[in-house]
Amino acid sequence: MEKAGKAPKIGRKSLILLIVGIALMIPLLATFDLNEAVSSLNSIGIVPVVLSFLSIHVGVLFYNLGWYILLDRKASFKDVFLIGWTSLFINLLIPAGSATGEVARAYLINRKSKVPMGHAVSTIVAHRVVMIIPFIVSIVLGFSYLVGSSGVGHSTLTTILVAVGLLVATFYLIYRVSIDEDKMIGVISFFERKLRRDLGKIKEMVREYSHAFRELMGNRRALALSLVCAFLNWFFDMLPIFIYFYALGYWIDPLMGILIYSVSIIMVLIPIGIPGNTGVREWVMTGLLSAMGFSKGDALAITLVSSTITVFLNELVFGFIAYLIVLRGISE
């Protein structure tokens, strides 16, 4: 059980889909004002880009610190930090929401730091539950701006509320199932009878997982500290949007910035088959900015520098470096 599972692999298919995503950006560049976008990018300059890169890295630092706290120092922060970056890289290239990165986190922390698989999974699930709280806040605040500024109709508002409700309900269900060992064992026993296979090892891991999860939920101090880290991650992850608007001379409503951030995160989470949703995310974000009244050149420039360069390329490069370091570490 100590070395259950395998790390998700990045293959040729992921690279081909990445090329498809990049190709989708070609008509975007042709549709929007590329010359004005280049001029806007020159106006932004290098300093805001550097500050935004640093902000993203500080955000990732707090993201991994939140997980480290939940692990209760059962692994070194160096391992947690590198594995956390690796999971972001895997999520970027294997388009399946965030599931593949979480599988990688559990597998790698088990291999590298000998954290029992059940305990590792419990900390990751708890971390995801904690991390979703700032995201829900972000959605609610962001779309409250949309409602207030454009008079969104009742049907749209209802759709937004239903989406948020389903998100909250999903994570509450995960929480309830995770603390109820008997229900999980009952489901496994059902499949055990139907498949006529011995699933004893899975039952053992589920018991370990449920016990560790219940202990985590009782550790209010760790949960509170991890939640603080989640909000700090949220803040520094969102900050580059405001940096780039300020660099172009815009002073935007904070709720507008939160809305743009919320949309960009939603576009990353939806598994549509393209790594990082590259191309699709740029189309959506540029269209949103244009609808808000920004010129096509500024909309394209802000999208490329904040989404494509600061987030995608940043996570691609540094995530790949962490990925290589981690793989070399577990192969030794």
C-alpha positions in Angstrom: 0.0 0.0 0.0 2.9 2.3 0.6 3.6 2.6 -3.1 0.2 2.3 -4.6 -0.7 3.9 -7.9 1.4 5.5 -10.6 2.2 9.1 -11.5 0.3 10.4 -14.6 2.5 10.5 -17.6 2.8 13.3 -20.1 2.9 11.8 -23.6 2.7 12.8 -27.2 -1.1 13.3 -27.1 -0.7 16.1 -24.5 1.9 17.9 -26.7 -0.3 17.6 -29.8 -3.2 19.0 -27.9 -1.0 21.9 -26.7 -0.1 22.7 -30.3 -3.8 22.7 -31.1 -4.4 25.2 -28.3 -1.7 27.4 -29.6 -3.0 27.2 -33.1 -6.4 28.5 -31.8 -4.6 31.7 -30.9 -3.7 32.5 -34.5 -7.2 33.6 -35.5 -7.5 35.5 -32.2 -4.4 37.5 -33.1 -5.8 38.2 -36.6 -9.3 39.2 -35.3 -8.1 41.6 -32.6 -5.9 44.7 -33.2 -2.4 43.2 -33.0 -0.6 46.4 -33.7 -2.4 48.2 -30.8 -1.7 45.1 -28.6 2.0 45.3 -29.4 1.9 49.0 -28.5 0.1 48.2 -25.2 2.6 45.5 -24.4 5.4 48.0 -24.9 3.6 50.5 -22.6 3.4 47.8 -19.9 7.2 47.3 -19.9 9.2 44.6 -18.2 8.9 45.7 -14.5 5.2 44.8 -14.2 5.9 41.5 -15.8 8.6 40.7 -13.3 6.4 41.8 -10.4 3.6 39.7 -11.7 5.9 36.6 -12.0 7.0 37.1 -8.4 3.4 37.5 -7.3 2.5 34.1 -8.9 5.4 32.5 -7.2 4.5 33.9 -3.9 1.0 32.6 -4.5 2.3 29.1 -5.2 4.4 29.3 -2.1 1.4 29.9 0.1 -0.6 27.2 -1.9 2.0 24.6 -1.0 2.5 26.0 2.5 -1.2 25.3 3.1 -0.7 21.6 2.1 2.5 21.4 4.2 0.5 22.5 7.3 -2.1 19.8 6.7 0.7 17.2 6.3 1.8 18.2 9.8 5.5 18.1 8.8 5.4 14.5 7.8 7.3 15.6 4.7 9.9 18.3 4.2 8.7 21.6 2.8 11.2 21.2 -0.1 9.5 18.0 -1.2 6.0 19.5 -0.7 7.0 22.6 -2.7 8.5 20.7 -5.6 5.7 18.2 -5.7 3.1 21.0 -5.6 4.8 22.7 -8.6 4.9 19.3 -10.4 1.2 18.8 -9.9 0.5 22.3 -11.4 2.7 21.3 -14.4 0.8 18.0 -14.8 -2.6 19.7 -14.6 -1.4 22.1 -17.2 -0.4 19.4 -19.8 -2.9 16.6 -19.0 -6.4 18.1 -19.5 -8.6 16.5 -16.9 -9.5 19.3 -14.6 -7.2 19.0 -11.6 -7.6 15.3 -11.0 -4.3 14.2 -12.6 -2.3 16.7 -10.6 -3.9 15.4 -7.4 -3.2 11.8 -8.3 0.4 12.8 -8.9 0.6 14.6 -5.6 -0.5 11.6 -3.6 1.8 9.2 -5.5 4.9 11.4 -5.3 4.6 12.4 -1.7 4.1 8.7 -0.9 7.2 7.7 -2.9 9.4 10.7 -1.9 8.5 11.2 1.8 7.0 7.8 2.6 3.7 9.4 3.7 1.1 6.5 3.8 -1.1 6.7 0.8 -4.4 7.0 2.8 -3.0 9.9 4.8 -1.6 11.6 1.7 -4.9 11.5 0.0 -6.7 12.8 3.1 -4.4 15.9 3.2 -4.9 16.5 -0.5 -8.7 16.3 -0.2 -8.7 18.5 2.9 -6.4 21.0 1.0 -8.8 21.1 -1.9 -11.8 21.7 0.4 -9.9 24.6 2.0 -8.7 26.0 -1.3 -12.2 26.1 -2.8 -13.4 28.6 -0.1 -11.5 31.6 -1.6 -12.5 30.5 -5.1 -16.2 30.5 -4.1 -15.7 34.0 -2.5 -14.1 35.0 -5.8 -17.0 33.8 -7.9 -19.6 35.4 -5.7 -17.8 38.8 -5.6 -16.9 38.7 -9.3 -20.4 38.0 -10.5 -21.9 40.5 -8.1 -20.0 43.1 -10.1 -21.5 41.7 -13.3 -25.0 41.8 -11.8 -24.5 45.4 -10.5 -22.8 46.8 -13.6 -24.8 45.3 -16.4 -28.1 44.3 -14.9 -27.8 40.6 -15.6 -31.2 38.9 -16.0 -32.8 36.5 -13.5 -32.0 33.5 -15.6 -28.3 34.3 -15.7 -28.2 35.0 -12.0 -30.0 31.8 -11.3 -27.5 29.9 -13.4 -24.6 31.4 -11.5 -26.2 30.6 -8.1 -27.0 27.1 -9.2 -23.3 26.6 -10.3 -22.0 27.9 -7.0 -24.5 25.8 -5.1 -23.5 22.7 -7.0 -19.8 23.4 -6.3 -20.5 23.8 -2.6 -22.7 20.8 -2.5 -20.1 18.6 -4.3 -17.4 19.5 -1.8 -19.8 19.1 1.1 -20.6 15.6 -0.2 -16.9 14.8 -0.4 -16.6 16.0 3.2 -19.5 13.9 4.4 -18.4 10.8 2.6 -14.8 11.2 3.8 -15.8 11.2 7.4 -18.1 8.2 7.1 -15.9 5.2 6.8 -18.8 2.7 6.9 -20.4 4.1 3.8 -17.2 4.0 1.8 -16.5 0.4 2.9 -20.1 -0.5 2.1 -19.7 0.7 -1.5 -16.4 -1.2 -1.9 -18.0 -4.3 -0.5 -20.8 -4.0 -3.1 -18.3 -3.9 -5.9 -16.3 -6.7 -4.2 -19.3 -9.0 -4.4 -20.2 -7.9 -8.0 -16.7 -8.3 -9.3 -15.9 -11.4 -7.1 -12.5 -9.9 -6.3 -10.7 -9.4 -3.0 -10.6 -5.6 -2.5 -9.1 -5.9 1.0 -6.2 -3.6 0.3 -8.5 -0.9 -1.0 -10.6 -1.2 2.1 -7.5 -0.9 4.3 -6.5 2.3 2.4 -10.0 3.7 2.8 -10.0 3.1 6.5 -6.6 4.8 6.8 -7.9 7.7 4.6 -11.1 8.2 6.6 -9.3 8.0 10.0 -6.7 10.6 8.8 -9.4 12.9 7.4 -11.4 12.9 10.6 -8.2 13.8 12.5 -7.5 16.6 10.1 -11.1 18.0 10.5 -10.6 18.0 14.2 -7.4 20.0 13.9 -8.9 23.4 13.8 -5.6 25.2 14.1 -4.1 23.5 11.1 -7.3 24.1 9.1 -7.3 27.8 10.1 -3.7 28.3 9.1 -4.2 26.5 5.8 -7.3 28.7 5.1 -5.1 31.8 5.7 -2.6 30.4 3.2 -5.5 29.7 0.8 -6.6 33.4 0.9 -3.0 34.6 0.5 -2.6 32.3 -2.5 -5.8 33.8 -3.9 -4.6 37.3 -3.4 -1.2 36.9 -5.0 -2.6 34.8 -7.8 -5.1 37.6 -8.6 -2.7 40.6 -8.1 -1.1 40.5 -11.6 -4.4 41.5 -13.2 -4.4 44.7 -11.2 -0.7 45.3 -11.9 -1.2 45.1 -15.6 -4.3 47.3 -15.6 -2.4 49.9 -13.5 0.6 49.7 -15.9 -1.8 50.6 -18.8 -3.2 53.5 -16.9 -6.5 51.9 -15.8 -7.8 52.1 -12.3 -10.4 49.3 -12.2 -13.1 48.4 -9.7 -11.7 45.6 -7.5 -14.8 43.6 -8.2 -14.1 43.8 -11.9 -10.6 42.4 -11.4 -12.1 39.6 -9.3 -14.5 38.8 -12.1 -11.8 38.6 -14.7 -9.8 36.4 -12.3 -12.8 34.1 -11.6 -13.4 33.6 -15.4 -9.8 32.8 -16.0 -9.8 30.2 -13.2 -13.0 28.6 -14.4 -11.5 28.3 -17.8 -8.6 26.4 -16.4 -10.7 24.1 -14.3 -13.1 23.0 -17.1 -11.5 19.9 -18.8 -12.2 20.6 -22.5 -9.3 18.5 -23.8 -6.6 21.2 -24.4 -3.7 21.6 -22.0 -4.3 24.6 -19.8 -7.2 25.4 -22.1 -4.7 27.4 -24.1 -6.4 29.3 -26.9 -9.9 28.8 -25.6 -9.0 30.7 -22.4 -7.5 33.6 -24.4 -10.6 33.8 -26.6 -13.0 33.9 -23.6 -10.9 36.4 -21.6 -10.3 38.8 -24.6 -14.0 38.6 -25.4 -14.9 39.4 -21.8 -12.6 42.4 -21.7 -14.0 43.7 -25.0 -17.5 43.4 -23.7 -16.5 45.5 -20.7 -15.5 48.3 -23.0 -11.8 47.8 -23.5 -10.3 48.4 -26.9 -9.5 45.2 -28.8 -5.8 46.0 -28.7 -5.7 46.5 -24.9 -8.0 43.5 -24.4 -5.6 41.3 -26.4 -2.5 42.7 -24.7 -3.8 42.2 -21.2 -4.9 38.7 -22.0 -1.6 37.7 -23.5 0.6 39.1 -20.8 -1.6 38.0 -17.8 -2.9 34.7 -19.0 -0.5 33.3 -21.6 2.8 34.7 -20.3 2.4 35.3 -16.6 0.4 32.1 -15.8 0.7 29.5 -18.6 4.4 30.0 -19.6 5.4 30.6 -16.0 3.8 27.4 -14.7 5.0 25.5 -17.8 8.7 26.5 -17.4 9.0 26.3 -13.6 6.7 23.4 -13.3 8.8 21.4 -15.8 11.9 22.2 -13.8 10.3 20.9 -10.6 8.9 17.9 -12.5 12.5 16.9 -13.6 13.9 17.4 -10.1 11.1 15.3 -8.5 11.4 12.5 -11.1 15.2 12.4 -10.6 14.7 12.3 -6.8 12.3 9.3 -6.8 14.5 7.4 -9.3 17.6 7.5 -7.2 
